[in-house]
Amino acid sequence: MPEPEPASGPLILATTIPTARLSEWTFLQPSRACRSLVPVCLALTRTTKLTTFSIPPNVEFQVDDVEDEWTYSKPFDYIHSRAMNGAVIDWATFFKRAYANLTPGGWFESQEFGLMTCDDGTIDGTSLATGLEIIDKGSKVLGRPFIKVWEMRHWMEEAGFVNVSESHYHWASNTWPRDKKLKELGIWNNMNISQGLEGFMMGVGTRALGWQPEEIKVLAAKSLTELNDRRIHAYWPINVLYGQKPE
Ligand SMILES: C[S@@+](CC[C@H](N)C(=O)[O-])C[C@H]1O[C@@H](n2cnc3c(N)ncnc32)[C@H](O)[C@@H]1O
């Protein structure tokens, strides 16, 4: 599958970031060649203008709800899921459905980001920390909790997948890391998250926890300033998990 052509917006940034980090591949599963492409982009942002991409002739888009029964006419060689944290009610069923809809020997790959975290306490007491707590608590109230992505593997194994592989990555909140590659990722990640931070907090904060829009706006503005503060050593945990359905 060719790389998408350059275009604007967070979706493309979200595509660029993994590509920059994952050794120039947008997916890691070992076969890297799919006889039948997944014809379904289950979670393509609904507002994305498909006309901004050139679409390969063997790709077809269908819009579905991943939490409904999967009723595809034939199984797939490869199923790829990305950035669905906070959208899924029942992850165990999600993994089981992916397994059921693969050909024997087929692969399922799940690339997920967890909520921003920090190992050295430099985020403590900040508006950013409050905002993240809102997203965490609010997503639970709404029934689609942000799961801890470095603890997902068991769903893949319980569904029956073999040859399971798991890779953890850190996407820094800005350019605070010393490592050149991590710094570069921090630039991309910062740009991507800056565009969405107020929206993430607004949606769950007002709908689930009774915050007023004006309060969220103030919190988000302070959080954005902190997102650029290199003394705050925050990062988004990323997990790239793949497994194979036995032959
Ligand atoms: C963070 S975006 C990720 C988009 C894309 N997968 C990517 O990695 O660039 C999450 C997407 O999940 C979609 N989504 C949320 N719940 C869904 C559901 N139950 N079924 C299908 N898509 C869903 C949203 O519309 C949104 O486009």
PDBQT file of the ligand as one rigid body, heavy atoms in Angstrom, charges set to zero:
ROOT
HETATM    1  C1  LIG A 301      -7.990   9.179  16.825  1.00  0.00    +0.000 C 
HETATM    2  S1  LIG A 301      -8.923   8.830  15.386  1.00  0.00    +0.000 S 
HETATM    3  C2  LIG A 301      -7.852   7.699  14.529  1.00  0.00    +0.000 C 
HETATM    4  C3  LIG A 301      -8.078   7.695  13.037  1.00  0.00    +0.000 C 
HETATM    5  C4  LIG A 301      -7.189   6.730  12.245  1.00  0.00    +0.000 C 
HETATM    6  N1  LIG A 301      -7.388   5.350  12.684  1.00  0.00    +0.000 N 
HETATM    7  C5  LIG A 301      -5.745   7.112  12.360  1.00  0.00    +0.000 C 
HETATM    8  O1  LIG A 301      -4.981   6.422  13.023  1.00  0.00    +0.000 OA
HETATM    9  O2  LIG A 301      -5.337   8.112  11.768  1.00  0.00    +0.000 OA
HETATM   10  C6  LIG A 301     -10.166   7.758  16.035  1.00  0.00    +0.000 C 
HETATM   11  C7  LIG A 301     -11.233   7.474  15.008  1.00  0.00    +0.000 C 
HETATM   12  O3  LIG A 301     -12.082   6.434  15.495  1.00  0.00    +0.000 OA
HETATM   13  C8  LIG A 301     -13.376   6.654  14.964  1.00  0.00    +0.000 C 
HETATM   14  N2  LIG A 301     -14.298   5.869  15.778  1.00  0.00    +0.000 N 
HETATM   15  C9  LIG A 301     -14.652   6.071  17.053  1.00  0.00    +0.000 A 
HETATM   16  N3  LIG A 301     -15.481   5.111  17.473  1.00  0.00    +0.000 NA
HETATM   17  C10 LIG A 301     -15.665   4.274  16.421  1.00  0.00    +0.000 A 
HETATM   18  C11 LIG A 301     -16.438   3.086  16.227  1.00  0.00    +0.000 A 
HETATM   19  N4  LIG A 301     -17.173   2.571  17.204  1.00  0.00    +0.000 N 
HETATM   20  N5  LIG A 301     -16.370   2.482  15.018  1.00  0.00    +0.000 NA
HETATM   21  C12 LIG A 301     -15.609   2.987  14.020  1.00  0.00    +0.000 A 
HETATM   22  N6  LIG A 301     -14.870   4.096  14.152  1.00  0.00    +0.000 NA
HETATM   23  C13 LIG A 301     -14.904   4.749  15.333  1.00  0.00    +0.000 A 
HETATM   24  C14 LIG A 301     -13.546   8.162  15.070  1.00  0.00    +0.000 C 
HETATM   25  O4  LIG A 301     -14.521   8.612  14.167  1.00  0.00    +0.000 OA
HETATM   26  C15 LIG A 301     -12.141   8.639  14.682  1.00  0.00    +0.000 C 
HETATM   27  O5  LIG A 301     -12.082   8.846  13.304  1.00  0.00    +0.000 OA
ENDROOT
TORSDOF 0
